[in-house]
């Protein structure tokens, strides 16, 4: 099973590169720790947006869309998603 790391100022997550499901959460446990509420990352959206078939070993969490455990879908942070290619 291949995986990648999603880094945040609050820690990091190890993620299955095919399913986007969290394998391991290493958060710093601060009061507003949102890492523990993430269910799955949208790996297909990332691969399509950045035109990549393989996700890099370490990615900033701001570049990813994800589903939280309450099924809320969060899009990438403004300015962090791949730029629109009009070609």
C-alpha positions, 0 to 999 in steps of 0.5 A: 500500500502506497501512502503520502503525508499531508502536513499542517501547522497542527501536525500531519496525516499519513494517507492512502494514495488510492483511497484518500483514507487516513492511515495515521494522525499525528496532531499536536492536540491543540484546542482547535485541532481539526486534523482528528475530524478529517475522514478522507482526502479527495485524491482524484480532485488533487490529481486532476487539478495538478495533472499528476498521476502520483501524489508527492510524498509530502503535501500541504493540507491547504492544497487538498479538498477533504471530507470530514467525519460529519460528511462536510466537504471542504475545498482547498484553501483559496489560492492553493488549488492548481491554477485554471488552465484555459488551454 
